[in-house]
Amino acid sequence: MQTILTIGIAGAGTMGAGIAQVAAQAGHRTVLFDLSDQVLGKAKVSIEKSLLALVAKGKITETDQIEIANRIQFTSDIQQLKADLIIEAIIEKLAPKQELFSKLAAINSDQTVFATNTSSIPITQIAAGVPKPQRVLGIHFFNPAPMMKLVEIISGVETDKGLAQQCKVLIEGWGKTCVLAADAPGFIVNRVARHFYVESLKLAEEQVADIRTIDQLMQASGFKMGPFQLMDLIGVDTNFSVTSSMFQLFHQDPKFRPSRLQQQKVDAGHHGRKTGKGFYDYA
């Protein structure tokens, strides 16, 4: 296994931009790729704001801020996405992830490590179409990536165990707390947390209580955010996609049934904070 120096990130949405910032803060030259120049522009602004906030809090210096920003290359040209470790953070669907890794395998070294930030899709399925699937694993960050400490390191059936351990050490060096997980739908956190969302949505559907009341009660119980606040932060569409994926992977087990209420939000384009409206209005 080669030394991991350069980090590539595919997908410059909220998660991809956050992971790129974390990698650059850890000292890595980082390439952030997205097909959309508009998305890349938003990612650059988001990272700049995040770094300025760290300066204001005294956590990094102005010199650090400039150096970190200079380590990140923004590109919409996939030919420039060449690195020792590439982490994809694109749409939560199997086919696009497989297609992306196939394209990247053709232009990168056969030693390049491919990691997915998927929340629920089995690593083994994603790795199936990649040459040398033993170099594919899951590195699952949580939103917002610069702040959240936990990262799941997931091994597929073919994943080299030594590689999983190497990546665990690497990401811990980024200041994260890593746990090793086997390849199962939802892994650890999303499997356990799914019912935080699903049951809350059922309560709202059955009009047991309104959305704001459910959130307030969960916060009063010790949760930092209520389920609907958190879905708006993560992205209502992303959260719905993960639930739908797990529902299928668990062979339509009713306890993972996606919510019709959430489906309506997705259909209406009310995806949460990123669109200005979700379960709450942010206009």
C-alpha positions in Angstrom: 0.0 0.0 0.0 1.3 3.4 -1.0 1.6 6.5 1.2 -1.5 8.6 0.9 -0.6 12.2 0.3 -3.0 13.7 -2.3 -6.7 13.6 -1.6 -9.4 13.8 -4.3 -13.1 14.5 -3.6 -15.8 13.8 -6.1 -18.9 15.9 -5.5 -18.7 19.5 -4.2 -22.0 19.6 -2.3 -22.3 20.1 1.4 -20.5 16.8 2.3 -17.9 17.0 -0.4 -16.9 20.5 0.4 -16.7 19.7 4.1 -14.5 16.7 3.5 -12.2 18.7 1.2 -11.8 21.3 4.0 -11.0 18.6 6.5 -8.3 17.1 4.2 -6.8 20.4 3.4 -6.7 21.4 7.1 -4.8 18.2 7.7 -2.1 19.3 5.3 -3.1 17.4 2.1 -3.1 18.7 -1.4 -6.8 18.3 -2.2 -8.6 18.2 -5.5 -12.3 19.0 -5.3 -14.3 17.9 -8.4 -17.8 18.6 -9.5 -19.4 18.7 -13.0 -21.1 22.0 -12.1 -19.1 25.1 -11.9 -21.9 26.7 -9.9 -21.7 24.0 -7.3 -17.9 24.5 -7.2 -18.4 28.2 -6.7 -20.8 27.7 -3.8 -18.3 25.1 -2.3 -15.5 27.6 -2.5 -17.6 30.3 -0.7 -18.7 27.8 1.9 -15.1 26.7 2.7 -13.9 30.3 2.8 -16.7 31.2 5.3 -15.9 28.2 7.4 -12.2 29.0 7.6 -12.9 32.6 8.4 -15.1 31.5 11.3 -12.2 29.4 12.6 -9.9 32.4 12.4 -12.5 34.5 14.3 -12.6 31.8 17.0 -8.8 31.7 17.3 -8.6 28.1 16.2 -6.4 28.8 13.2 -4.4 31.9 12.2 -4.9 34.0 9.1 -1.8 32.5 7.7 -3.2 29.0 8.3 -6.4 30.1 6.5 -4.6 31.2 3.4 -2.4 28.0 3.3 -5.4 25.7 3.8 -7.4 27.5 1.0 -4.4 27.3 -1.3 -4.2 23.5 -0.9 -7.6 23.0 -2.5 -7.9 22.8 -6.3 -11.4 23.3 -7.7 -12.1 21.6 -11.0 -14.9 20.5 -13.3 -12.5 18.5 -15.4 -12.6 14.8 -14.3 -9.2 14.3 -15.9 -7.7 16.4 -13.1 -9.1 14.2 -10.4 -6.0 12.2 -9.8 -5.0 11.4 -6.2 -3.7 8.7 -3.8 -7.1 8.5 -2.1 -10.4 9.6 -3.8 -13.5 9.9 -1.8 -16.8 10.2 -3.6 -19.7 12.2 -2.1 -22.1 12.3 -5.0 -25.8 11.3 -5.3 -26.9 8.4 -3.1 -27.5 5.9 -6.0 -25.5 2.9 -6.9 -25.2 3.3 -10.7 -23.7 6.8 -10.7 -21.2 5.7 -8.0 -20.1 2.7 -10.0 -19.9 4.7 -13.2 -17.7 7.4 -11.5 -15.3 4.9 -10.1 -15.0 3.1 -13.4 -14.0 6.4 -15.1 -11.6 7.3 -12.3 -10.0 3.9 -12.4 -9.1 4.4 -16.0 -7.2 7.7 -15.4 -5.6 6.9 -12.0 -2.9 4.5 -10.8 -4.0 1.0 -9.9 -2.7 1.8 -6.4 -5.3 4.6 -6.0 -7.6 4.0 -3.1 -11.3 4.5 -3.8 -13.6 5.4 -0.9 -17.3 6.1 -0.8 -19.1 8.4 1.6 -22.3 6.5 1.0 -24.8 6.4 4.0 -26.4 3.1 3.1 -25.4 1.4 -0.2 -23.3 -1.8 0.4 -19.6 -1.2 -0.3 -19.4 -4.7 -1.9 -21.9 -3.6 -4.6 -20.1 -0.3 -5.3 -16.8 -2.1 -5.6 -18.1 -4.9 -7.9 -17.3 -3.0 -11.1 -14.0 -1.5 -10.0 -10.6 -3.1 -11.1 -8.9 -4.4 -7.9 -12.0 -4.1 -5.6 -9.7 -4.8 -2.6 -8.8 -1.1 -2.8 -12.4 0.1 -2.4 -13.9 0.9 1.1 -16.4 3.2 2.8 -15.2 6.3 4.6 -18.4 7.7 5.9 -18.3 11.3 7.3 -21.2 13.0 9.0 -22.7 16.4 8.3 -21.1 18.9 8.9 -17.9 17.1 8.2 -15.5 19.8 9.6 -17.3 19.6 13.0 -18.5 16.1 13.4 -15.9 13.8 14.9 -17.3 10.4 14.0 -16.2 8.6 10.8 -17.2 5.0 9.9 -14.6 3.0 8.0 -16.5 0.2 6.2 -14.9 -2.9 4.6 -16.6 -4.6 1.7 -16.2 -8.4 1.1 -13.1 -7.7 -1.0 -11.6 -4.8 0.9 -8.0 -5.3 2.0 -8.1 -5.3 5.8 -4.7 -3.6 6.0 -6.1 -0.8 3.8 -9.0 -0.3 6.1 -6.6 0.0 9.1 -4.4 2.4 7.1 -7.3 4.6 6.3 -8.5 4.5 9.9 -5.1 5.7 11.1 -5.1 8.4 8.3 -8.5 9.8 9.2 -7.8 9.7 12.9 -4.8 11.9 12.1 -7.3 14.4 10.7 -8.7 14.7 14.2 -11.6 12.3 13.8 -12.8 9.4 15.8 -13.0 6.3 13.6 -14.9 3.1 14.0 -14.5 0.0 11.8 -17.7 -1.5 10.5 -18.7 -4.5 8.4 -20.7 -4.1 5.2 -24.4 -4.0 6.1 -27.2 -1.7 5.1 -26.9 1.6 6.9 -23.7 0.4 8.6 -23.9 1.3 12.3 -25.1 4.9 12.7 -27.7 5.2 10.0 -29.2 1.8 10.8 -29.7 2.9 14.5 -30.6 6.5 13.7 -33.1 5.6 10.9 -35.9 5.2 13.4 -35.2 8.6 14.9 -36.5 9.9 11.5 -39.0 7.2 10.5 -40.9 7.1 13.8 -41.0 10.9 14.0 -42.4 11.1 10.5 -45.0 8.5 11.5 -46.0 10.7 14.5 -46.5 13.7 12.2 -48.4 11.6 9.6 -50.8 10.3 12.2 -51.1 13.8 13.7 -50.1 12.7 17.1 -48.2 16.0 17.4 -47.0 18.7 15.0 -43.5 18.9 13.6 -42.3 21.7 15.9 -43.7 20.0 19.0 -41.9 16.7 18.1 -38.6 18.6 17.6 -39.0 20.5 20.9 -39.7 17.3 22.8 -36.7 15.5 21.3 -34.5 18.5 22.2 -35.9 18.5 25.7 -34.9 14.8 25.9 -31.3 15.7 25.3 -30.9 15.7 21.5 -29.1 18.7 20.1 -31.5 18.9 17.2 -35.0 17.5 16.6 -35.5 15.0 13.8 -37.1 17.5 11.4 -34.5 20.1 12.1 -31.8 17.6 11.4 -33.5 16.3 8.2 -33.6 19.9 6.9 -29.9 20.3 7.7 -28.8 17.0 6.1 -31.2 17.5 3.1 -34.7 16.1 3.1 -34.0 14.5 -0.3 -30.8 12.9 0.9 -32.4 11.6 4.0 -35.4 10.2 2.0 -32.9 8.5 -0.4 -31.1 6.8 2.4 -34.4 5.5 3.9 -35.6 4.3 0.6 -32.3 2.5 0.0 -32.4 0.8 3.3 -36.1 -0.2 2.8 -35.1 -2.0 -0.4 -31.9 -3.5 1.1 -33.9 -5.0 4.0 -36.4 -6.5 1.6 -39.2 -4.0 2.3 -39.1 -4.5 6.1 -42.0 -2.3 7.3 -39.9 -0.7 10.0 -37.9 1.1 7.3 -40.9 2.2 5.2 -40.2 5.6 3.7 -42.7 8.4 4.6 -45.3 9.7 2.3 -45.0 13.1 4.0 -41.3 13.2 3.3 -41.9 12.0 -0.3 -44.2 15.0 -0.8 -41.5 17.4 0.4 -39.0 15.9 -2.0 -41.5 16.1 -4.9 -42.2 19.7 -4.1 -38.4 20.6 -4.1 -38.5 21.4 -0.4 -35.2 19.9 0.4 -34.3 21.8 3.6 -31.9 24.6 4.3 -30.1 24.2 0.9 -33.3 25.2 -0.9 -34.7 27.6 1.6 -37.6 25.4 2.6 -38.1 22.0 4.0 -40.1 21.0 7.1 -39.4 24.7 8.1 -39.2 27.8 6.1 -35.8 29.5 5.9 -36.7 32.4 3.6 
